[in-house]
């Protein structure tokens, strides 16, 4: 079983939307459980950092079993220093996720798209 990480960037190449679905590496025997824990930890760290940096007013989120969904709202109204801080933190998240995917490609599937169509 694998998790699916879907990232959508806005026209400024900032993560506008992130959805993680499924339990990476969870098999009947429990193999790969550490991959699921790592993905969950990285993703929840981004969620909590986003709340601190930009606040609930600019973030729509949903957390459930096997699901984490984050979406920026009214981001154009956020101060530029907060946008930059969020961009740095979210880029750090992507470095972690892409490293995890490279190490465990069978457990995590990754998809990205850009709002400007690229």
Backbone as JSON, one array per atom type, in Angstrom:
{
  "sequence": "XXXXXXXXXXXXXXXXXXXXXXXXXXXXXXXXXXXXXXXXXXXXXXXXXXXXXXXXXXXXXXXXXXXXXXXXXXXXXXXXXXXXXXXXXXXXXXXXXXXXXXXXXXXXXXXXXXXXXX",
  "N": [[0.85, -1.17, 0.0], [0.45, 2.28, -0.66], [1.1, 5.76, 0.03], [-0.32, 8.76, -1.29], [0.94, 11.74, -2.37], [-0.03, 14.88, -3.14], [0.74, 17.86, -4.63], [0.07, 21.24, -5.19], [1.11, 24.09, -6.79], [1.1, 27.69, -6.58], [1.03, 30.62, -8.74], [3.34, 31.87, -7.96], [5.09, 29.9, -7.43], [4.75, 28.72, -4.93], [3.7, 26.41, -2.48], [0.38, 25.86, -2.7], [-1.62, 24.11, -2.21], [-1.87, 21.02, -0.55], [-2.17, 17.58, -0.36], [-2.27, 14.59, 1.35], [-2.81, 11.23, 1.15], [-3.7, 8.05, 2.41], [-1.89, 5.24, 3.86], [1.38, 4.97, 4.03], [3.37, 2.23, 3.23], [2.14, 0.42, 4.94], [1.47, -2.82, 5.48], [-0.02, -6.09, 5.63], [1.6, -7.47, 7.41], [2.73, -5.41, 8.77], [5.0, -4.29, 7.74], [7.2, -1.66, 6.81], [6.14, 0.33, 8.34], [7.5, 2.42, 9.49], [7.92, 4.2, 7.39], [5.43, 5.32, 6.97], [5.14, 6.63, 9.41], [7.25, 8.5, 9.23], [6.44, 10.05, 6.99], [4.02, 11.06, 7.95], [4.91, 12.51, 10.18], [6.59, 14.49, 9.02], [4.65, 15.83, 7.45], [2.73, 16.69, 9.33], [4.35, 18.38, 10.77], [4.77, 20.42, 8.9], [2.13, 21.35, 8.71], [1.68, 22.31, 11.38], [3.71, 24.24, 11.58], [2.86, 25.95, 9.57], [0.47, 26.91, 10.65], [1.52, 28.43, 12.76], [3.1, 30.3, 11.36], [1.44, 31.5, 9.29], [-1.18, 31.4, 10.23], [-4.62, 30.49, 11.15], [-6.44, 31.94, 9.68], [-5.53, 32.09, 7.11], [-5.32, 29.53, 6.24], [-6.76, 26.54, 5.28], [-7.68, 23.43, 6.49], [-7.67, 19.84, 6.86], [-7.7, 17.0, 8.83], [-7.54, 13.57, 9.16], [-7.89, 10.02, 9.64], [-5.36, 8.69, 7.81], [-5.34, 10.89, 6.12], [-4.32, 14.12, 5.26], [-4.89, 17.38, 4.59], [-4.08, 20.47, 3.26], [-4.68, 23.86, 2.51], [-3.99, 26.97, 1.13], [-5.59, 30.05, 1.8], [-6.83, 33.2, 0.81], [-4.24, 34.08, 0.44], [-2.92, 36.06, -0.95], [-3.37, 38.31, 0.55], [-1.71, 38.17, 2.67], [1.11, 39.28, 4.61], [4.26, 40.1, 3.05], [6.64, 39.18, 4.29], [5.72, 37.05, 5.82], [4.78, 35.38, 3.82], [7.2, 34.72, 2.59], [8.51, 33.39, 4.69], [6.79, 31.18, 5.01], [7.17, 30.02, 2.49], [9.87, 29.23, 2.64], [9.76, 27.31, 4.73], [7.93, 25.46, 3.63], [9.33, 24.65, 1.37], [11.46, 23.35, 2.6], [10.04, 21.23, 3.68], [9.36, 19.9, 1.3], [11.89, 19.04, 0.46], [12.43, 17.12, 2.43], [10.29, 15.29, 2.0], [10.71, 14.51, -0.7], [13.2, 13.26, -0.43], [12.49, 11.11, 1.2], [10.74, 9.79, -0.55], [12.51, 9.09, -2.58], [14.06, 7.22, -1.24], [12.14, 5.32, -0.53], [10.43, 4.44, -2.84], [8.32, 2.71, -3.48], [6.42, 3.07, -1.57], [5.44, 5.65, -1.42], [3.73, 7.83, -3.51], [4.07, 10.54, -5.71], [2.81, 13.63, -6.84], [2.77, 16.61, -8.68], [1.59, 19.86, -9.55], [1.17, 22.94, -11.34], [-0.47, 26.03, -10.9], [-0.33, 27.84, -12.95], [-0.37, 26.3, -15.14], [1.85, 24.76, -15.88]],
  "CA": [[0.0, 0.0, 0.0], [1.26, 3.5, -0.7], [0.46, 7.06, 0.21], [-0.26, 9.65, -2.44], [1.2, 13.12, -2.0], [-0.39, 15.74, -4.25], [1.13, 19.23, -4.34], [-0.3, 22.23, -6.2], [1.81, 25.35, -6.59], [0.46, 28.87, -7.16], [1.82, 31.27, -9.79], [4.61, 32.3, -7.37], [5.78, 28.64, -7.11], [4.57, 28.44, -3.51], [2.69, 25.36, -2.28], [-0.95, 26.41, -2.41], [-2.46, 23.02, -1.74], [-1.15, 19.77, -0.29], [-3.03, 16.51, 0.12], [-1.62, 13.31, 1.55], [-3.83, 10.23, 1.39], [-3.25, 6.67, 2.54], [-0.89, 4.87, 4.86], [2.57, 4.5, 3.32], [4.11, 1.09, 3.73], [1.4, -0.46, 5.84], [1.09, -4.09, 4.89], [-0.63, -6.98, 6.62], [2.58, -7.83, 8.43], [3.22, -4.2, 9.41], [6.23, -3.83, 7.1], [7.24, -0.29, 6.29], [5.4, 1.23, 9.22], [8.35, 3.59, 9.73], [7.73, 5.13, 6.27], [4.19, 6.03, 7.27], [5.43, 7.53, 10.53], [8.08, 9.59, 8.73], [5.61, 10.91, 6.14], [3.06, 11.73, 8.83], [5.63, 13.48, 11.01], [6.96, 15.63, 8.17], [3.45, 16.54, 7.02], [2.14, 17.39, 10.47], [5.26, 19.48, 11.11], [4.44, 21.51, 7.98], [0.83, 21.87, 9.14], [1.83, 23.09, 12.61], [4.53, 25.42, 11.26], [2.0, 26.84, 8.78], [-0.43, 27.59, 11.59], [2.3, 29.44, 13.49], [3.59, 31.33, 10.44], [0.4, 32.26, 8.58], [-2.4, 31.41, 11.03], [-5.84, 29.82, 10.67], [-7.16, 32.8, 8.75], [-5.0, 31.89, 5.76], [-5.11, 28.1, 6.03], [-7.88, 25.61, 5.4], [-7.04, 22.13, 6.68], [-8.47, 18.71, 7.32], [-6.87, 15.89, 9.27], [-8.32, 12.4, 9.49], [-7.08, 8.81, 9.52], [-4.84, 8.51, 6.45], [-5.58, 12.08, 5.31], [-3.95, 15.46, 5.68], [-5.14, 18.3, 3.49], [-3.82, 21.87, 3.57], [-4.92, 24.76, 1.38], [-3.85, 28.39, 1.44], [-6.73, 30.88, 1.42], [-6.54, 34.63, 0.91], [-2.78, 34.19, 0.59], [-2.49, 37.33, -1.53], [-3.52, 39.34, 1.57], [-0.72, 37.93, 3.72], [2.31, 40.12, 4.51], [5.3, 39.47, 2.24], [7.61, 38.45, 5.11], [5.08, 35.79, 6.21], [4.79, 34.55, 2.61], [8.56, 34.24, 2.41], [8.77, 32.41, 5.74], [6.04, 29.98, 4.64], [7.83, 29.43, 1.33], [11.09, 28.56, 3.12], [9.36, 26.13, 5.5], [7.31, 24.48, 2.74], [10.39, 24.09, 0.53], [12.14, 22.39, 3.46], [9.16, 20.05, 3.72], [9.5, 19.18, 0.04], [13.19, 18.36, 0.47], [12.25, 15.93, 3.25], [9.38, 14.35, 1.33], [11.37, 13.95, -1.89], [14.23, 12.34, 0.05], [11.77, 9.92, 1.65], [10.24, 9.11, -1.75], [13.67, 8.51, -3.26], [14.48, 6.07, -0.47], [11.05, 4.34, -0.46], [9.53, 4.78, -3.95], [7.14, 1.84, -3.54], [5.49, 3.39, -0.5], [4.89, 7.01, -1.55], [3.58, 8.33, -4.87], [4.13, 12.01, -5.66], [2.29, 14.32, -8.01], [2.75, 18.05, -8.5], [1.1, 20.65, -10.67], [1.27, 24.39, -11.16], [-1.71, 26.74, -11.26], [-0.14, 28.55, -14.21], [-0.51, 25.33, -16.21], [3.05, 23.99, -16.23]],
  "C": [[0.9, 1.24, 0.0], [0.41, 4.73, -0.41], [0.59, 7.85, -1.09], [-0.12, 11.07, -1.92], [0.92, 13.96, -3.23], [-0.13, 17.19, -3.86], [0.71, 20.12, -5.51], [0.37, 23.54, -5.83], [1.0, 26.5, -7.19], [1.4, 29.49, -8.19], [3.17, 31.79, -9.29], [5.48, 31.1, -6.97], [5.8, 28.34, -5.61], [3.5, 27.35, -3.39], [1.38, 26.01, -1.85], [-1.86, 25.35, -1.81], [-1.62, 21.76, -1.61], [-2.15, 18.76, 0.25], [-2.21, 15.23, 0.21], [-2.71, 12.32, 1.93], [-3.2, 8.85, 1.51], [-2.19, 6.49, 3.6], [0.29, 4.24, 4.15], [3.17, 3.28, 4.01], [3.36, 0.14, 4.63], [0.96, -1.7, 5.06], [0.5, -4.96, 5.99], [0.34, -7.31, 7.75], [3.12, -6.62, 9.18], [4.52, -3.68, 8.84], [6.11, -2.39, 6.65], [6.5, 0.71, 7.15], [6.17, 2.52, 9.45], [8.22, 4.63, 8.61], [6.48, 5.97, 6.52], [4.41, 7.04, 8.4], [6.24, 8.73, 10.07], [7.27, 10.56, 7.89], [4.63, 11.71, 6.99], [3.74, 12.81, 9.66], [6.03, 14.7, 10.2], [5.74, 16.48, 7.81], [2.79, 17.3, 8.16], [3.03, 18.53, 10.95], [5.0, 20.68, 10.19], [3.11, 22.16, 8.38], [0.97, 22.78, 10.36], [2.67, 24.35, 12.38], [3.7, 26.43, 10.48], [1.03, 27.6, 9.67], [0.29, 28.7, 12.34], [2.67, 30.6, 12.57], [2.45, 32.17, 9.87], [-0.93, 32.31, 9.32], [-3.6, 30.77, 10.35], [-6.59, 30.64, 9.62], [-6.76, 32.57, 7.29], [-4.82, 30.42, 5.41], [-6.39, 27.31, 6.27], [-7.26, 24.22, 5.51], [-8.05, 21.09, 7.13], [-7.5, 17.59, 7.66], [-7.8, 14.76, 9.69], [-7.4, 11.19, 9.35], [-6.66, 8.63, 8.06], [-5.06, 9.71, 5.55], [-5.06, 13.33, 6.01], [-4.09, 16.35, 4.46], [-4.92, 19.73, 3.97], [-4.07, 22.7, 2.33], [-4.79, 26.2, 1.85], [-5.11, 29.12, 0.98], [-6.37, 32.34, 1.67], [-5.05, 34.92, 1.05], [-2.25, 35.51, 0.05], [-2.58, 38.48, -0.51], [-2.51, 39.22, 2.72], [0.5, 38.82, 3.5], [3.42, 39.37, 3.8], [6.32, 38.7, 3.08], [7.04, 37.11, 5.58], [5.02, 34.84, 5.01], [6.16, 33.92, 2.42], [8.91, 33.17, 3.45], [8.05, 31.09, 5.45], [6.71, 29.26, 3.47], [9.08, 28.67, 1.74], [10.74, 27.26, 3.85], [8.77, 25.06, 4.57], [8.34, 23.87, 1.78], [11.22, 23.08, 1.32], [11.35, 21.09, 3.57], [9.33, 19.22, 2.45], [10.83, 18.45, -0.06], [13.08, 17.06, 1.26], [11.4, 14.88, 2.57], [10.05, 13.7, 0.13], [12.5, 13.0, -1.52], [13.6, 11.02, 0.5], [11.26, 9.11, 0.45], [11.38, 8.42, -2.49], [14.12, 7.23, -2.56], [13.44, 4.94, -0.47], [10.03, 4.58, -1.58], [8.28, 3.91, -4.05], [6.06, 2.22, -2.54], [4.82, 4.76, -0.63], [4.88, 7.41, -3.02], [3.43, 9.84, -4.79], [3.63, 12.59, -6.97], [2.32, 15.81, -7.71], [2.22, 18.72, -9.75], [1.17, 22.13, -10.31], [0.01, 25.05, -11.66], [-1.57, 27.47, -12.59], [-0.1, 27.59, -15.4], [0.73, 24.54, -16.57], [3.18, 22.74, -15.41]]
}
